[in-house]
Amino acid sequence: MAPFGKILLVAGLVLAGIGLLLVLSDKIGWIGKLPGDIIIKRENFTFYFPLATCILISVVLTLLFWLFRK
C-alpha cells in the first residue's frame, strides 16, 4: 500500500501546484505570454497554444520528479 500512498501524495502536490498557478496567474503575468507561445487571431476565431510555457513547465516538472526520485 505504501507505493500507492506515494503516488497519491505526488498527484495531490501536482494538483495543488496547478491550482496555485491558476490562482496566481493574474499576478504572474509572464505565464502564457512567453516568446514562442503561438497566438493566431482572425476575425471571429482565436487560436492560442502556449508552446514555450508547456516546455518550461515540462522542464520544471522533470527536474522536480528527478530530485524526488533520488
CHARMM internal coordinates of N, CA and C (Angstrom, degrees):
IC EDIT
DIST 1 N 1 CA 1.4418
DIST 1 CA 1 C 1.5245
ANGL 1 N 1 CA 1 C 112.04
DIST 1 C 2 N 1.3256
ANGL 1 CA 1 C 2 N 118.05
DIHE 1 N 1 CA 1 C 2 N -21.87
DIST 2 N 2 CA 1.4590
ANGL 1 C 2 N 2 CA 121.76
DIHE 1 CA 1 C 2 N 2 CA -177.29
DIST 2 CA 2 C 1.5260
ANGL 2 N 2 CA 2 C 112.83
DIHE 1 C 2 N 2 CA 2 C -61.85
DIST 2 C 3 N 1.3619
ANGL 2 CA 2 C 3 N 120.04
DIHE 2 N 2 CA 2 C 3 N -43.39
DIST 3 N 3 CA 1.4757
ANGL 2 C 3 N 3 CA 118.39
DIHE 2 CA 2 C 3 N 3 CA 178.70
DIST 3 CA 3 C 1.5293
ANGL 3 N 3 CA 3 C 112.38
DIHE 2 C 3 N 3 CA 3 C -62.43
DIST 3 C 4 N 1.3255
ANGL 3 CA 3 C 4 N 116.95
DIHE 3 N 3 CA 3 C 4 N -36.11
DIST 4 N 4 CA 1.4619
ANGL 3 C 4 N 4 CA 120.11
DIHE 3 CA 3 C 4 N 4 CA 178.60
DIST 4 CA 4 C 1.5202
ANGL 4 N 4 CA 4 C 110.91
DIHE 3 C 4 N 4 CA 4 C -65.58
DIST 4 C 5 N 1.3316
ANGL 4 CA 4 C 5 N 116.68
DIHE 4 N 4 CA 4 C 5 N -37.08
DIST 5 N 5 CA 1.4668
ANGL 4 C 5 N 5 CA 121.14
DIHE 4 CA 4 C 5 N 5 CA 176.83
DIST 5 CA 5 C 1.5177
ANGL 5 N 5 CA 5 C 112.03
DIHE 4 C 5 N 5 CA 5 C -63.96
DIST 5 C 6 N 1.3377
ANGL 5 CA 5 C 6 N 116.66
DIHE 5 N 5 CA 5 C 6 N -39.16
DIST 6 N 6 CA 1.4622
ANGL 5 C 6 N 6 CA 120.31
DIHE 5 CA 5 C 6 N 6 CA 178.04
DIST 6 CA 6 C 1.5181
ANGL 6 N 6 CA 6 C 110.77
DIHE 5 C 6 N 6 CA 6 C -66.61
DIST 6 C 7 N 1.3237
ANGL 6 CA 6 C 7 N 117.07
DIHE 6 N 6 CA 6 C 7 N -39.88
DIST 7 N 7 CA 1.4672
ANGL 6 C 7 N 7 CA 120.72
DIHE 6 CA 6 C 7 N 7 CA 178.32
DIST 7 CA 7 C 1.5213
ANGL 7 N 7 CA 7 C 110.01
DIHE 6 C 7 N 7 CA 7 C -62.57
DIST 7 C 8 N 1.3204
ANGL 7 CA 7 C 8 N 117.21
DIHE 7 N 7 CA 7 C 8 N -44.40
DIST 8 N 8 CA 1.4670
ANGL 7 C 8 N 8 CA 120.59
DIHE 7 CA 7 C 8 N 8 CA 178.50
DIST 8 CA 8 C 1.5238
ANGL 8 N 8 CA 8 C 111.59
DIHE 7 C 8 N 8 CA 8 C -63.70
DIST 8 C 9 N 1.3200
ANGL 8 CA 8 C 9 N 116.94
DIHE 8 N 8 CA 8 C 9 N -38.42
DIST 9 N 9 CA 1.4629
ANGL 8 C 9 N 9 CA 120.71
DIHE 8 CA 8 C 9 N 9 CA 179.14
DIST 9 CA 9 C 1.5223
ANGL 9 N 9 CA 9 C 110.96
DIHE 8 C 9 N 9 CA 9 C -64.92
DIST 9 C 10 N 1.3220
ANGL 9 CA 9 C 10 N 117.95
DIHE 9 N 9 CA 9 C 10 N -45.97
DIST 10 N 10 CA 1.4643
ANGL 9 C 10 N 10 CA 121.38
DIHE 9 CA 9 C 10 N 10 CA 179.77
DIST 10 CA 10 C 1.5314
ANGL 10 N 10 CA 10 C 110.02
DIHE 9 C 10 N 10 CA 10 C -65.78
DIST 10 C 11 N 1.3251
ANGL 10 CA 10 C 11 N 117.37
DIHE 10 N 10 CA 10 C 11 N -42.05
DIST 11 N 11 CA 1.4674
ANGL 10 C 11 N 11 CA 120.24
DIHE 10 CA 10 C 11 N 11 CA 178.64
DIST 11 CA 11 C 1.5289
ANGL 11 N 11 CA 11 C 110.57
DIHE 10 C 11 N 11 CA 11 C -61.92
DIST 11 C 12 N 1.3166
ANGL 11 CA 11 C 12 N 117.16
DIHE 11 N 11 CA 11 C 12 N -40.04
DIST 12 N 12 CA 1.4602
ANGL 11 C 12 N 12 CA 120.75
DIHE 11 CA 11 C 12 N 12 CA 177.75
DIST 12 CA 12 C 1.5179
ANGL 12 N 12 CA 12 C 112.52
DIHE 11 C 12 N 12 CA 12 C -65.01
DIST 12 C 13 N 1.3327
ANGL 12 CA 12 C 13 N 115.95
DIHE 12 N 12 CA 12 C 13 N -40.05
DIST 13 N 13 CA 1.4702
ANGL 12 C 13 N 13 CA 119.30
DIHE 12 CA 12 C 13 N 13 CA 178.45
DIST 13 CA 13 C 1.5221
ANGL 13 N 13 CA 13 C 111.22
DIHE 12 C 13 N 13 CA 13 C -67.37
DIST 13 C 14 N 1.3137
ANGL 13 CA 13 C 14 N 116.84
DIHE 13 N 13 CA 13 C 14 N -38.52
DIST 14 N 14 CA 1.4709
ANGL 13 C 14 N 14 CA 120.12
DIHE 13 CA 13 C 14 N 14 CA 177.52
DIST 14 CA 14 C 1.5214
ANGL 14 N 14 CA 14 C 110.34
DIHE 13 C 14 N 14 CA 14 C -64.29
DIST 14 C 15 N 1.3311
ANGL 14 CA 14 C 15 N 117.11
DIHE 14 N 14 CA 14 C 15 N -44.99
DIST 15 N 15 CA 1.4687
ANGL 14 C 15 N 15 CA 120.22
DIHE 14 CA 14 C 15 N 15 CA 178.43
DIST 15 CA 15 C 1.5294
ANGL 15 N 15 CA 15 C 111.46
DIHE 14 C 15 N 15 CA 15 C -63.73
DIST 15 C 16 N 1.3243
ANGL 15 CA 15 C 16 N 117.04
DIHE 15 N 15 CA 15 C 16 N -39.16
DIST 16 N 16 CA 1.4639
ANGL 15 C 16 N 16 CA 119.82
DIHE 15 CA 15 C 16 N 16 CA 177.55
DIST 16 CA 16 C 1.5259
ANGL 16 N 16 CA 16 C 110.64
DIHE 15 C 16 N 16 CA 16 C -64.96
DIST 16 C 17 N 1.3196
ANGL 16 CA 16 C 17 N 116.96
DIHE 16 N 16 CA 16 C 17 N -39.26
DIST 17 N 17 CA 1.4665
ANGL 16 C 17 N 17 CA 120.72
DIHE 16 CA 16 C 17 N 17 CA 177.62
DIST 17 CA 17 C 1.5169
ANGL 17 N 17 CA 17 C 111.93
DIHE 16 C 17 N 17 CA 17 C -64.07
DIST 17 C 18 N 1.3273
ANGL 17 CA 17 C 18 N 116.59
DIHE 17 N 17 CA 17 C 18 N -42.59
DIST 18 N 18 CA 1.4644
ANGL 17 C 18 N 18 CA 120.24
DIHE 17 CA 17 C 18 N 18 CA 177.63
DIST 18 CA 18 C 1.5231
ANGL 18 N 18 CA 18 C 110.18
DIHE 17 C 18 N 18 CA 18 C -64.10
DIST 18 C 19 N 1.3169
ANGL 18 CA 18 C 19 N 116.82
DIHE 18 N 18 CA 18 C 19 N -41.67
DIST 19 N 19 CA 1.4597
ANGL 18 C 19 N 19 CA 120.43
DIHE 18 CA 18 C 19 N 19 CA 177.29
DIST 19 CA 19 C 1.5177
ANGL 19 N 19 CA 19 C 112.14
DIHE 18 C 19 N 19 CA 19 C -62.09
DIST 19 C 20 N 1.3238
ANGL 19 CA 19 C 20 N 116.43
DIHE 19 N 19 CA 19 C 20 N -40.34
DIST 20 N 20 CA 1.4662
ANGL 19 C 20 N 20 CA 120.48
DIHE 19 CA 19 C 20 N 20 CA 177.75
DIST 20 CA 20 C 1.5222
ANGL 20 N 20 CA 20 C 110.88
DIHE 19 C 20 N 20 CA 20 C -64.22
DIST 20 C 21 N 1.3386
ANGL 20 CA 20 C 21 N 117.20
DIHE 20 N 20 CA 20 C 21 N -41.33
DIST 21 N 21 CA 1.4618
ANGL 20 C 21 N 21 CA 120.04
DIHE 20 CA 20 C 21 N 21 CA 176.78
DIST 21 CA 21 C 1.5266
ANGL 21 N 21 CA 21 C 111.59
DIHE 20 C 21 N 21 CA 21 C -61.99
DIST 21 C 22 N 1.3238
ANGL 21 CA 21 C 22 N 116.91
DIHE 21 N 21 CA 21 C 22 N -39.62
DIST 22 N 22 CA 1.4620
ANGL 21 C 22 N 22 CA 119.77
DIHE 21 CA 21 C 22 N 22 CA 179.22
DIST 22 CA 22 C 1.5251
ANGL 22 N 22 CA 22 C 111.81
DIHE 21 C 22 N 22 CA 22 C -66.66
DIST 22 C 23 N 1.3188
ANGL 22 CA 22 C 23 N 116.68
DIHE 22 N 22 CA 22 C 23 N -38.81
DIST 23 N 23 CA 1.4633
ANGL 22 C 23 N 23 CA 120.57
DIHE 22 CA 22 C 23 N 23 CA 178.99
DIST 23 CA 23 C 1.5237
ANGL 23 N 23 CA 23 C 110.86
DIHE 22 C 23 N 23 CA 23 C -67.76
DIST 23 C 24 N 1.3369
ANGL 23 CA 23 C 24 N 116.48
DIHE 23 N 23 CA 23 C 24 N -40.92
DIST 24 N 24 CA 1.4619
ANGL 23 C 24 N 24 CA 121.02
DIHE 23 CA 23 C 24 N 24 CA -176.30
DIST 24 CA 24 C 1.5241
ANGL 24 N 24 CA 24 C 113.24
DIHE 23 C 24 N 24 CA 24 C -91.99
DIST 24 C 25 N 1.3147
ANGL 24 CA 24 C 25 N 118.07
DIHE 24 N 24 CA 24 C 25 N 6.57
DIST 25 N 25 CA 1.4687
ANGL 24 C 25 N 25 CA 120.34
DIHE 24 CA 24 C 25 N 25 CA -174.94
DIST 25 CA 25 C 1.5331
ANGL 25 N 25 CA 25 C 112.50
DIHE 24 C 25 N 25 CA 25 C -62.32
DIST 25 C 26 N 1.3165
ANGL 25 CA 25 C 26 N 117.74
DIHE 25 N 25 CA 25 C 26 N -29.65
DIST 26 N 26 CA 1.4659
ANGL 25 C 26 N 26 CA 119.69
DIHE 25 CA 25 C 26 N 26 CA 177.15
DIST 26 CA 26 C 1.5268
ANGL 26 N 26 CA 26 C 111.09
DIHE 25 C 26 N 26 CA 26 C -70.67
DIST 26 C 27 N 1.3295
ANGL 26 CA 26 C 27 N 116.87
DIHE 26 N 26 CA 26 C 27 N -34.04
DIST 27 N 27 CA 1.4581
ANGL 26 C 27 N 27 CA 120.79
DIHE 26 CA 26 C 27 N 27 CA -178.80
DIST 27 CA 27 C 1.5242
ANGL 27 N 27 CA 27 C 112.18
DIHE 26 C 27 N 27 CA 27 C -82.57
DIST 27 C 28 N 1.3339
ANGL 27 CA 27 C 28 N 116.22
DIHE 27 N 27 CA 27 C 28 N -25.62
DIST 28 N 28 CA 1.4661
ANGL 27 C 28 N 28 CA 121.07
DIHE 27 CA 27 C 28 N 28 CA 177.07
DIST 28 CA 28 C 1.5296
ANGL 28 N 28 CA 28 C 106.06
DIHE 27 C 28 N 28 CA 28 C -101.23
DIST 28 C 29 N 1.3176
ANGL 28 CA 28 C 29 N 116.59
DIHE 28 N 28 CA 28 C 29 N 87.16
DIST 29 N 29 CA 1.4503
ANGL 28 C 29 N 29 CA 121.80
DIHE 28 CA 28 C 29 N 29 CA -172.13
DIST 29 CA 29 C 1.5161
ANGL 29 N 29 CA 29 C 115.22
DIHE 28 C 29 N 29 CA 29 C -71.01
DIST 29 C 30 N 1.3317
ANGL 29 CA 29 C 30 N 117.81
DIHE 29 N 29 CA 29 C 30 N -20.34
DIST 30 N 30 CA 1.4598
ANGL 29 C 30 N 30 CA 119.77
DIHE 29 CA 29 C 30 N 30 CA -176.04
DIST 30 CA 30 C 1.5206
ANGL 30 N 30 CA 30 C 112.51
DIHE 29 C 30 N 30 CA 30 C -82.91
DIST 30 C 31 N 1.3422
ANGL 30 CA 30 C 31 N 118.69
DIHE 30 N 30 CA 30 C 31 N -14.02
DIST 31 N 31 CA 1.4666
ANGL 30 C 31 N 31 CA 120.11
DIHE 30 CA 30 C 31 N 31 CA 177.85
DIST 31 CA 31 C 1.5212
ANGL 31 N 31 CA 31 C 108.14
DIHE 30 C 31 N 31 CA 31 C -68.23
DIST 31 C 32 N 1.3042
ANGL 31 CA 31 C 32 N 116.49
DIHE 31 N 31 CA 31 C 32 N 121.55
DIST 32 N 32 CA 1.4569
ANGL 31 C 32 N 32 CA 121.55
DIHE 31 CA 31 C 32 N 32 CA 179.99
DIST 32 CA 32 C 1.5136
ANGL 32 N 32 CA 32 C 114.57
DIHE 31 C 32 N 32 CA 32 C 87.25
DIST 32 C 33 N 1.3255
ANGL 32 CA 32 C 33 N 116.86
DIHE 32 N 32 CA 32 C 33 N 0.06
DIST 33 N 33 CA 1.4686
ANGL 32 C 33 N 33 CA 120.43
DIHE 32 CA 32 C 33 N 33 CA -179.64
DIST 33 CA 33 C 1.5194
ANGL 33 N 33 CA 33 C 111.02
DIHE 32 C 33 N 33 CA 33 C -128.67
DIST 33 C 34 N 1.3230
ANGL 33 CA 33 C 34 N 116.16
DIHE 33 N 33 CA 33 C 34 N 32.23
DIST 34 N 34 CA 1.4561
ANGL 33 C 34 N 34 CA 120.70
DIHE 33 CA 33 C 34 N 34 CA -179.65
DIST 34 CA 34 C 1.5212
ANGL 34 N 34 CA 34 C 110.26
DIHE 33 C 34 N 34 CA 34 C -81.45
DIST 34 C 35 N 1.3296
ANGL 34 CA 34 C 35 N 117.15
DIHE 34 N 34 CA 34 C 35 N 155.00
DIST 35 N 35 CA 1.4609
ANGL 34 C 35 N 35 CA 118.93
DIHE 34 CA 34 C 35 N 35 CA 172.25
DIST 35 CA 35 C 1.5276
ANGL 35 N 35 CA 35 C 108.51
DIHE 34 C 35 N 35 CA 35 C -62.04
DIST 35 C 36 N 1.2835
ANGL 35 CA 35 C 36 N 117.73
DIHE 35 N 35 CA 35 C 36 N 130.49
DIST 36 N 36 CA 1.4548
ANGL 35 C 36 N 36 CA 121.97
DIHE 35 CA 35 C 36 N 36 CA -176.65
DIST 36 CA 36 C 1.5147
ANGL 36 N 36 CA 36 C 112.55
DIHE 35 C 36 N 36 CA 36 C 109.95
DIST 36 C 37 N 1.3349
ANGL 36 CA 36 C 37 N 117.12
DIHE 36 N 36 CA 36 C 37 N -14.13
DIST 37 N 37 CA 1.4604
ANGL 36 C 37 N 37 CA 120.19
DIHE 36 CA 36 C 37 N 37 CA 173.28
DIST 37 CA 37 C 1.5272
ANGL 37 N 37 CA 37 C 108.26
DIHE 36 C 37 N 37 CA 37 C -74.71
DIST 37 C 38 N 1.3153
ANGL 37 CA 37 C 38 N 116.43
DIHE 37 N 37 CA 37 C 38 N 134.95
DIST 38 N 38 CA 1.4622
ANGL 37 C 38 N 38 CA 121.52
DIHE 37 CA 37 C 38 N 38 CA -173.58
DIST 38 CA 38 C 1.5226
ANGL 38 N 38 CA 38 C 109.75
DIHE 37 C 38 N 38 CA 38 C -95.70
DIST 38 C 39 N 1.3290
ANGL 38 CA 38 C 39 N 115.79
DIHE 38 N 38 CA 38 C 39 N 124.36
DIST 39 N 39 CA 1.4641
ANGL 38 C 39 N 39 CA 122.13
DIHE 38 CA 38 C 39 N 39 CA 176.86
DIST 39 CA 39 C 1.5295
ANGL 39 N 39 CA 39 C 107.51
DIHE 38 C 39 N 39 CA 39 C -131.12
DIST 39 C 40 N 1.3261
ANGL 39 CA 39 C 40 N 116.09
DIHE 39 N 39 CA 39 C 40 N 121.27
DIST 40 N 40 CA 1.4628
ANGL 39 C 40 N 40 CA 121.27
DIHE 39 CA 39 C 40 N 40 CA 176.60
DIST 40 CA 40 C 1.5274
ANGL 40 N 40 CA 40 C 107.24
DIHE 39 C 40 N 40 CA 40 C -120.64
DIST 40 C 41 N 1.3197
ANGL 40 CA 40 C 41 N 116.49
DIHE 40 N 40 CA 40 C 41 N 117.94
DIST 41 N 41 CA 1.4604
ANGL 40 C 41 N 41 CA 121.26
DIHE 40 CA 40 C 41 N 41 CA -179.12
DIST 41 CA 41 C 1.5211
ANGL 41 N 41 CA 41 C 109.11
DIHE 40 C 41 N 41 CA 41 C -113.53
DIST 41 C 42 N 1.3094
ANGL 41 CA 41 C 42 N 116.17
DIHE 41 N 41 CA 41 C 42 N 129.31
DIST 42 N 42 CA 1.4642
ANGL 41 C 42 N 42 CA 123.67
DIHE 41 CA 41 C 42 N 42 CA 174.50
DIST 42 CA 42 C 1.5298
ANGL 42 N 42 CA 42 C 107.89
DIHE 41 C 42 N 42 CA 42 C -122.97
DIST 42 C 43 N 1.3124
ANGL 42 CA 42 C 43 N 116.66
DIHE 42 N 42 CA 42 C 43 N -174.02
DIST 43 N 43 CA 1.4742
ANGL 42 C 43 N 43 CA 120.03
DIHE 42 CA 42 C 43 N 43 CA -176.60
DIST 43 CA 43 C 1.5264
ANGL 43 N 43 CA 43 C 112.30
DIHE 42 C 43 N 43 CA 43 C -56.46
DIST 43 C 44 N 1.3192
ANGL 43 CA 43 C 44 N 117.58
DIHE 43 N 43 CA 43 C 44 N -54.17
DIST 44 N 44 CA 1.4614
ANGL 43 C 44 N 44 CA 119.93
DIHE 43 CA 43 C 44 N 44 CA -176.84
DIST 44 CA 44 C 1.5353
ANGL 44 N 44 CA 44 C 111.48
DIHE 43 C 44 N 44 CA 44 C -124.81
DIST 44 C 45 N 1.3218
ANGL 44 CA 44 C 45 N 116.57
DIHE 44 N 44 CA 44 C 45 N 26.85
DIST 45 N 45 CA 1.4596
ANGL 44 C 45 N 45 CA 121.07
DIHE 44 CA 44 C 45 N 45 CA -175.58
DIST 45 CA 45 C 1.5338
ANGL 45 N 45 CA 45 C 109.37
DIHE 44 C 45 N 45 CA 45 C -147.32
DIST 45 C 46 N 1.3134
ANGL 45 CA 45 C 46 N 116.28
DIHE 45 N 45 CA 45 C 46 N 134.44
DIST 46 N 46 CA 1.4633
ANGL 45 C 46 N 46 CA 121.64
DIHE 45 CA 45 C 46 N 46 CA 174.79
DIST 46 CA 46 C 1.5173
ANGL 46 N 46 CA 46 C 108.26
DIHE 45 C 46 N 46 CA 46 C -132.27
DIST 46 C 47 N 1.3256
ANGL 46 CA 46 C 47 N 115.96
DIHE 46 N 46 CA 46 C 47 N 125.91
DIST 47 N 47 CA 1.4587
ANGL 46 C 47 N 47 CA 122.06
DIHE 46 CA 46 C 47 N 47 CA 177.01
DIST 47 CA 47 C 1.5191
ANGL 47 N 47 CA 47 C 107.53
DIHE 46 C 47 N 47 CA 47 C -113.55
DIST 47 C 48 N 1.3242
ANGL 47 CA 47 C 48 N 116.32
DIHE 47 N 47 CA 47 C 48 N 127.89
DIST 48 N 48 CA 1.4584
ANGL 47 C 48 N 48 CA 121.57
DIHE 47 CA 47 C 48 N 48 CA -178.17
DIST 48 CA 48 C 1.5179
ANGL 48 N 48 CA 48 C 108.84
DIHE 47 C 48 N 48 CA 48 C -131.44
DIST 48 C 49 N 1.3233
ANGL 48 CA 48 C 49 N 116.84
DIHE 48 N 48 CA 48 C 49 N 122.78
DIST 49 N 49 CA 1.4659
ANGL 48 C 49 N 49 CA 121.77
DIHE 48 CA 48 C 49 N 49 CA 175.63
DIST 49 CA 49 C 1.5240
ANGL 49 N 49 CA 49 C 108.33
DIHE 48 C 49 N 49 CA 49 C -132.27
DIST 49 C 50 N 1.3323
ANGL 49 CA 49 C 50 N 117.11
DIHE 49 N 49 CA 49 C 50 N 110.32
DIST 50 N 50 CA 1.4718
ANGL 49 C 50 N 50 CA 120.66
DIHE 49 CA 49 C 50 N 50 CA -176.78
DIST 50 CA 50 C 1.5354
ANGL 50 N 50 CA 50 C 111.71
DIHE 49 C 50 N 50 CA 50 C -80.14
DIST 50 C 51 N 1.3113
ANGL 50 CA 50 C 51 N 117.58
DIHE 50 N 50 CA 50 C 51 N 72.70
DIST 51 N 51 CA 1.4609
ANGL 50 C 51 N 51 CA 122.94
DIHE 50 CA 50 C 51 N 51 CA -175.20
DIST 51 CA 51 C 1.5305
ANGL 51 N 51 CA 51 C 111.88
DIHE 50 C 51 N 51 CA 51 C -61.89
DIST 51 C 52 N 1.3196
ANGL 51 CA 51 C 52 N 117.92
DIHE 51 N 51 CA 51 C 52 N -51.40
DIST 52 N 52 CA 1.4664
ANGL 51 C 52 N 52 CA 121.13
DIHE 51 CA 51 C 52 N 52 CA -178.47
DIST 52 CA 52 C 1.5303
ANGL 52 N 52 CA 52 C 111.11
DIHE 51 C 52 N 52 CA 52 C -65.63
DIST 52 C 53 N 1.3092
ANGL 52 CA 52 C 53 N 117.37
DIHE 52 N 52 CA 52 C 53 N -36.80
DIST 53 N 53 CA 1.4603
ANGL 52 C 53 N 53 CA 121.04
DIHE 52 CA 52 C 53 N 53 CA 178.24
DIST 53 CA 53 C 1.5284
ANGL 53 N 53 CA 53 C 110.09
DIHE 52 C 53 N 53 CA 53 C -65.46
DIST 53 C 54 N 1.3295
ANGL 53 CA 53 C 54 N 117.25
DIHE 53 N 53 CA 53 C 54 N -41.40
DIST 54 N 54 CA 1.4659
ANGL 53 C 54 N 54 CA 120.99
DIHE 53 CA 53 C 54 N 54 CA 178.18
DIST 54 CA 54 C 1.5228
ANGL 54 N 54 CA 54 C 110.91
DIHE 53 C 54 N 54 CA 54 C -63.24
DIST 54 C 55 N 1.3183
ANGL 54 CA 54 C 55 N 117.23
DIHE 54 N 54 CA 54 C 55 N -41.29
DIST 55 N 55 CA 1.4629
ANGL 54 C 55 N 55 CA 120.87
DIHE 54 CA 54 C 55 N 55 CA 179.21
DIST 55 CA 55 C 1.5312
ANGL 55 N 55 CA 55 C 110.18
DIHE 54 C 55 N 55 CA 55 C -65.11
DIST 55 C 56 N 1.3264
ANGL 55 CA 55 C 56 N 116.96
DIHE 55 N 55 CA 55 C 56 N -43.07
DIST 56 N 56 CA 1.4578
ANGL 55 C 56 N 56 CA 120.90
DIHE 55 CA 55 C 56 N 56 CA 178.60
DIST 56 CA 56 C 1.5330
ANGL 56 N 56 CA 56 C 111.52
DIHE 55 C 56 N 56 CA 56 C -61.83
DIST 56 C 57 N 1.3095
ANGL 56 CA 56 C 57 N 117.24
DIHE 56 N 56 CA 56 C 57 N -45.61
DIST 57 N 57 CA 1.4672
ANGL 56 C 57 N 57 CA 121.26
DIHE 56 CA 56 C 57 N 57 CA 178.95
DIST 57 CA 57 C 1.5249
ANGL 57 N 57 CA 57 C 110.23
DIHE 56 C 57 N 57 CA 57 C -63.88
DIST 57 C 58 N 1.3214
ANGL 57 CA 57 C 58 N 117.24
DIHE 57 N 57 CA 57 C 58 N -39.50
DIST 58 N 58 CA 1.4641
ANGL 57 C 58 N 58 CA 121.33
DIHE 57 CA 57 C 58 N 58 CA 178.15
DIST 58 CA 58 C 1.5228
ANGL 58 N 58 CA 58 C 111.60
DIHE 57 C 58 N 58 CA 58 C -62.25
DIST 58 C 59 N 1.3204
ANGL 58 CA 58 C 59 N 117.29
DIHE 58 N 58 CA 58 C 59 N -43.26
DIST 59 N 59 CA 1.4707
ANGL 58 C 59 N 59 CA 120.73
DIHE 58 CA 58 C 59 N 59 CA 179.18
DIST 59 CA 59 C 1.5266
ANGL 59 N 59 CA 59 C 110.59
DIHE 58 C 59 N 59 CA 59 C -64.88
DIST 59 C 60 N 1.3200
ANGL 59 CA 59 C 60 N 116.94
DIHE 59 N 59 CA 59 C 60 N -43.74
DIST 60 N 60 CA 1.4704
ANGL 59 C 60 N 60 CA 120.48
DIHE 59 CA 59 C 60 N 60 CA -179.80
DIST 60 CA 60 C 1.5246
ANGL 60 N 60 CA 60 C 110.66
DIHE 59 C 60 N 60 CA 60 C -63.62
DIST 60 C 61 N 1.3326
ANGL 60 CA 60 C 61 N 117.71
DIHE 60 N 60 CA 60 C 61 N -45.14
DIST 61 N 61 CA 1.4642
ANGL 60 C 61 N 61 CA 120.33
DIHE 60 CA 60 C 61 N 61 CA 179.46
DIST 61 CA 61 C 1.5193
ANGL 61 N 61 CA 61 C 111.63
DIHE 60 C 61 N 61 CA 61 C -66.22
DIST 61 C 62 N 1.3273
ANGL 61 CA 61 C 62 N 117.87
DIHE 61 N 61 CA 61 C 62 N -37.51
DIST 62 N 62 CA 1.4584
ANGL 61 C 62 N 62 CA 121.13
DIHE 61 CA 61 C 62 N 62 CA 177.28
DIST 62 CA 62 C 1.5256
ANGL 62 N 62 CA 62 C 110.72
DIHE 61 C 62 N 62 CA 62 C -61.82
DIST 62 C 63 N 1.3241
ANGL 62 CA 62 C 63 N 116.39
DIHE 62 N 62 CA 62 C 63 N -43.92
DIST 63 N 63 CA 1.4640
ANGL 62 C 63 N 63 CA 119.62
DIHE 62 CA 62 C 63 N 63 CA 178.14
DIST 63 CA 63 C 1.5249
ANGL 63 N 63 CA 63 C 111.92
DIHE 62 C 63 N 63 CA 63 C -64.83
DIST 63 C 64 N 1.3263
ANGL 63 CA 63 C 64 N 117.17
DIHE 63 N 63 CA 63 C 64 N -40.77
DIST 64 N 64 CA 1.4716
ANGL 63 C 64 N 64 CA 120.11
DIHE 63 CA 63 C 64 N 64 CA 178.49
DIST 64 CA 64 C 1.5192
ANGL 64 N 64 CA 64 C 111.29
DIHE 63 C 64 N 64 CA 64 C -63.74
DIST 64 C 65 N 1.3326
ANGL 64 CA 64 C 65 N 117.05
DIHE 64 N 64 CA 64 C 65 N -45.93
DIST 65 N 65 CA 1.4649
ANGL 64 C 65 N 65 CA 119.91
DIHE 64 CA 64 C 65 N 65 CA 179.35
DIST 65 CA 65 C 1.5247
ANGL 65 N 65 CA 65 C 111.17
DIHE 64 C 65 N 65 CA 65 C -64.94
DIST 65 C 66 N 1.3290
ANGL 65 CA 65 C 66 N 116.91
DIHE 65 N 65 CA 65 C 66 N -35.90
DIST 66 N 66 CA 1.4554
ANGL 65 C 66 N 66 CA 120.15
DIHE 65 CA 65 C 66 N 66 CA 178.30
DIST 66 CA 66 C 1.5321
ANGL 66 N 66 CA 66 C 110.56
DIHE 65 C 66 N 66 CA 66 C -66.30
DIST 66 C 67 N 1.3229
ANGL 66 CA 66 C 67 N 116.87
DIHE 66 N 66 CA 66 C 67 N -39.35
DIST 67 N 67 CA 1.4559
ANGL 66 C 67 N 67 CA 120.10
DIHE 66 CA 66 C 67 N 67 CA 178.60
DIST 67 CA 67 C 1.5222
ANGL 67 N 67 CA 67 C 112.66
DIHE 66 C 67 N 67 CA 67 C -67.77
DIST 67 C 68 N 1.3349
ANGL 67 CA 67 C 68 N 117.33
DIHE 67 N 67 CA 67 C 68 N -39.98
DIST 68 N 68 CA 1.4625
ANGL 67 C 68 N 68 CA 120.89
DIHE 67 CA 67 C 68 N 68 CA 179.70
DIST 68 CA 68 C 1.5268
ANGL 68 N 68 CA 68 C 111.61
DIHE 67 C 68 N 68 CA 68 C -71.42
DIST 68 C 69 N 1.2967
ANGL 68 CA 68 C 69 N 116.94
DIHE 68 N 68 CA 68 C 69 N -24.82
DIST 69 N 69 CA 1.4555
ANGL 68 C 69 N 69 CA 121.18
DIHE 68 CA 68 C 69 N 69 CA -178.76
DIST 69 CA 69 C 1.5265
ANGL 69 N 69 CA 69 C 111.58
DIHE 68 C 69 N 69 CA 69 C -74.42
DIST 69 C 70 N 1.3181
ANGL 69 CA 69 C 70 N 117.11
DIHE 69 N 69 CA 69 C 70 N -29.95
DIST 70 N 70 CA 1.4786
ANGL 69 C 70 N 70 CA 121.36
DIHE 69 CA 69 C 70 N 70 CA -177.47
DIST 70 CA 70 C 1.4925
ANGL 70 N 70 CA 70 C 112.02
DIHE 69 C 70 N 70 CA 70 C -72.98
END
COOR INIT
IC SEED 1 N 1 CA 1 C
IC BUILD
